[in-house]
Amino acid sequence: MNPFTAEETLKLPKHVAIIMDGNGRWAQARGKPRLFGHRNGVENVRSVVNTARELGIPYVTLYAFSQENQSRPVAEKSGLMKLLEEFLKLELKSMMKDGIRLRAIGDLDGLPPFAKKAVEETIEQTRGNKDWNLTLALNYGSRQEVISAVKSIIKSNDIKPEAFKWDDFSQHLQTKDLPDPDLIIRTSGEFRLSNFLLLQAAYAEIFVSPLHWPEFNRGAFIGSLKDYVHRERRFGKTHEQIASVT
């Protein structure tokens, strides 16, 4: 059953981006190794992505592994990459059945070869899917993305400063084929973006949940969406200006 009214459904975000935080702390609070938390976090990805699909949200982006995460212990990183490979192999059949296209943003060359191969193969096999879009941010950093974009612009040698606009710049970002996120969710109660989609999030609504990612289930996700649909997005305008248009 759709938990949203017809009016609320029209206001649902088109693109939800999630900072999946708290796997390790959730596991440690239960006397388990951090990798136990990451495995449970992967299971929760299925629940949230399927819920987004059921509700008609066409774009979901998950912050799975930041460039800063490269400083974590070798065993934890290795375990994370193996979970990534396992997830992609297990979910490929469902992605094809449900019309989900996988994308990735970040420096994939910084991943172990087996993980990079799994990501690239899944991207290629789902390329023709057009109904839903799942993007994984892997070895990603927004500041690093901006530097790469500037280098790309310089190399293009087609710069007319007087006419250069945001739309021109955004075409050099890794998210050029994605709409900007409408809603960014961060779990585990942390109030920061952690180098995630800093430019793309310029007008995104932000929802912070106190729940760790493995606890952020279907109900919690729907609760964040309920909060979103009752917000007024003004994009720099006043309430009166918005009201006069609607």
C-alpha positions in Angstrom: 0.0 0.0 0.0 1.3 3.5 -0.9 1.8 5.4 2.3 1.5 8.7 0.5 -1.6 10.6 -0.5 -2.0 11.6 -4.2 -0.9 15.1 -3.3 2.2 13.9 -1.4 3.1 11.5 -4.2 3.4 14.4 -6.6 5.9 16.0 -4.3 8.1 13.0 -3.8 11.8 13.7 -4.8 13.1 12.5 -8.2 16.6 12.0 -6.9 17.5 10.8 -3.4 21.2 10.7 -2.4 22.1 8.9 0.8 25.2 9.1 3.0 25.1 5.6 4.5 26.8 6.2 7.9 27.2 4.2 11.1 27.7 0.6 10.0 30.8 0.2 12.2 29.4 1.9 15.2 26.2 -0.2 14.9 28.3 -3.4 14.9 30.6 -2.4 17.7 27.6 -1.5 19.9 26.6 -5.2 19.5 30.1 -6.5 20.2 30.6 -7.5 16.6 33.4 -6.6 14.1 32.9 -3.6 11.9 32.5 -5.8 8.8 29.4 -7.3 10.4 27.9 -3.9 10.3 28.9 -3.4 6.6 27.3 -6.7 5.7 24.0 -5.7 7.4 24.3 -2.3 5.7 24.4 -4.0 2.3 21.2 -5.9 3.2 19.6 -2.6 4.0 20.6 -1.2 0.6 18.2 -3.7 -1.0 15.3 -2.6 1.2 15.8 1.1 0.5 16.4 0.8 -3.2 13.4 -1.4 -3.6 11.2 1.0 -1.6 12.4 3.9 -3.8 11.5 2.0 -6.9 8.1 1.0 -5.5 7.3 4.7 -4.8 8.4 5.8 -8.3 11.6 7.6 -7.3 13.7 7.2 -10.4 17.2 8.1 -9.1 19.0 6.9 -6.0 22.7 7.7 -5.3 24.5 5.9 -2.5 27.8 7.1 -0.9 29.4 3.7 -0.6 33.1 4.5 -0.3 34.8 7.9 -0.1 38.4 8.6 -1.1 39.0 9.4 2.6 37.9 5.9 3.4 41.1 4.7 1.8 42.8 5.4 5.1 40.8 2.7 6.9 42.4 -0.6 8.0 43.4 -2.9 5.1 41.2 -5.8 6.3 38.1 -3.5 6.5 38.7 -2.1 3.0 39.2 -5.6 1.6 36.0 -6.8 3.2 34.1 -3.9 1.9 35.3 -4.5 -1.7 34.4 -8.1 -1.5 30.9 -7.2 -0.2 30.6 -4.8 -3.2 31.5 -7.6 -5.6 29.1 -10.0 -4.0 26.3 -7.5 -4.0 26.6 -6.7 -7.6 26.8 -10.3 -8.7 23.7 -11.2 -6.6 21.7 -8.2 -7.7 22.4 -8.3 -11.4 19.5 -10.5 -12.2 17.1 -8.3 -10.2 18.5 -5.2 -11.9 17.8 -6.6 -15.3 14.3 -7.7 -14.3 13.4 -4.4 -12.7 15.0 -2.2 -15.4 17.6 -0.7 -13.0 20.6 0.9 -14.6 23.8 1.0 -12.5 26.2 4.0 -12.7 29.2 4.8 -10.7 30.9 8.1 -9.8 34.4 8.3 -8.3 37.9 7.2 -9.2 37.3 3.5 -10.0 41.1 3.0 -10.7 41.5 3.3 -6.9 39.5 0.2 -6.3 41.0 -3.3 -6.2 41.0 -4.9 -9.7 38.3 -7.5 -8.9 36.0 -4.8 -7.5 36.6 -2.5 -10.4 35.8 -5.3 -12.8 32.6 -6.2 -11.0 31.4 -2.5 -11.2 32.3 -2.0 -14.8 30.7 -5.3 -15.9 27.5 -4.5 -14.1 27.5 -0.9 -15.6 27.9 -2.4 -19.0 25.2 -5.1 -18.6 22.6 -2.7 -17.3 23.4 0.2 -19.7 20.2 -0.4 -21.7 17.9 -0.3 -18.6 15.9 2.9 -18.5 13.3 2.6 -15.8 15.3 3.2 -12.6 18.8 4.5 -11.8 21.1 3.4 -9.1 24.4 5.3 -8.7 27.2 4.2 -6.4 29.8 6.8 -5.3 32.9 4.7 -5.0 36.3 6.1 -4.1 34.5 9.4 -4.5 35.3 12.9 -3.3 33.5 16.0 -4.4 36.5 18.3 -4.2 38.5 15.8 -6.3 35.6 15.7 -8.8 35.7 19.5 -9.1 39.5 19.4 -9.8 39.0 16.8 -12.5 36.2 18.9 -14.0 38.5 22.0 -14.2 41.2 19.9 -15.8 38.6 18.7 -18.4 37.5 22.2 -19.1 41.1 23.4 -19.7 41.8 20.4 -22.0 38.7 21.1 -24.0 40.2 24.4 -25.1 36.7 25.7 -25.7 36.3 28.3 -23.0 34.5 31.6 -23.5 34.6 33.1 -20.0 32.0 35.8 -20.7 29.4 33.2 -21.6 30.4 30.4 -19.2 27.6 29.2 -17.0 26.9 26.6 -14.4 25.3 24.3 -17.0 28.5 24.4 -19.0 30.6 23.5 -15.9 28.2 20.8 -14.7 28.7 18.9 -18.0 32.3 18.2 -16.9 31.2 16.7 -13.6 30.8 12.9 -13.2 27.1 13.5 -12.5 26.4 15.2 -15.8 23.8 12.5 -16.8 22.0 12.8 -13.4 19.6 15.5 -12.1 20.8 17.2 -9.0 19.6 15.5 -5.8 16.4 16.8 -4.3 17.0 15.1 -1.0 20.2 14.1 0.8 19.8 11.7 3.7 22.5 11.1 6.2 22.2 8.4 8.9 23.9 8.0 12.2 23.1 11.6 13.4 26.1 13.3 11.8 25.4 16.8 10.5 27.9 17.1 7.6 28.2 16.3 3.9 31.6 14.7 4.1 32.8 15.8 0.7 29.7 14.3 -1.0 28.1 16.1 -4.0 29.0 19.5 -2.6 28.1 21.5 -5.8 25.2 19.3 -6.8 23.6 19.6 -3.3 23.3 23.4 -3.6 19.5 23.4 -3.2 19.0 19.9 -1.9 16.9 19.4 1.2 18.9 17.6 4.0 17.5 15.0 6.4 19.6 13.7 9.2 18.5 10.5 10.9 19.8 9.4 14.4 19.6 5.8 13.2 22.7 4.0 12.0 22.5 2.8 8.4 21.7 -0.9 9.2 18.7 0.3 11.3 17.4 2.8 8.6 14.8 0.4 7.3 11.8 0.9 5.0 9.8 2.7 7.6 12.6 5.1 8.4 13.1 5.8 4.7 9.4 6.5 4.3 9.5 8.8 7.3 12.3 10.9 5.7 10.3 11.2 2.5 7.2 12.2 4.6 9.3 15.0 6.1 10.5 16.0 2.6 7.1 16.3 1.0 5.9 18.7 3.6 8.8 21.1 3.2 8.6 24.2 1.1 11.5 24.4 -1.5 12.1 28.0 -2.3 15.4 28.0 -4.3 16.3 31.4 -3.0 12.8 32.9 -3.4 10.4 34.1 -0.7 7.4 32.1 0.5 5.2 34.8 -1.1 6.8 34.3 -4.5 6.3 30.6 -4.3 2.7 30.9 -3.2 1.9 33.3 -6.1 3.1 30.8 -8.6 1.2 27.8 -7.1 
